[in-house]
Amino acid sequence: MDEVEDLLGSRPVLGGRHPAFGTHNALLAIGPSIYLEIIARDPSIPVPPRGALIDLAEHETSRLATWAVRTNDIASLTKKISAAGISLGETGSGSRETPHGEILRW
């Protein structure tokens, strides 16, 4: 969060926890319905059986790891992006817990 604030001049706010991935996040709005999500390993969550989403030993410096897009029709959008020659990797749904205990799903 400090590094993002130093680079961009705005401080991200704490988002929530992702127990299924062993991570937590902070968010920085950068436009209407557009935000930067900073994800890090959450040491208060046990490493999930499938492993943590982020392996801190593997990544010693901050970096842009991936991006996400919101859509109501993931199948159609995936097909269009693939047709444009862009490899997406795995697509799917997700969820996280807000600091107030609410579960957000996407």
Buried (B, 14 or more C-beta within 10 A) or exposed (E): EEEBEEEEEEEBEEBBBBBBBBBBBBBBEEEEEEBBBBBBBBEEBEEBEEEBBBEEEEEEEEEEEEEEEEEEEBEEBBEEBEEEEEEEEEEEEEEBBEEEEEEEEE
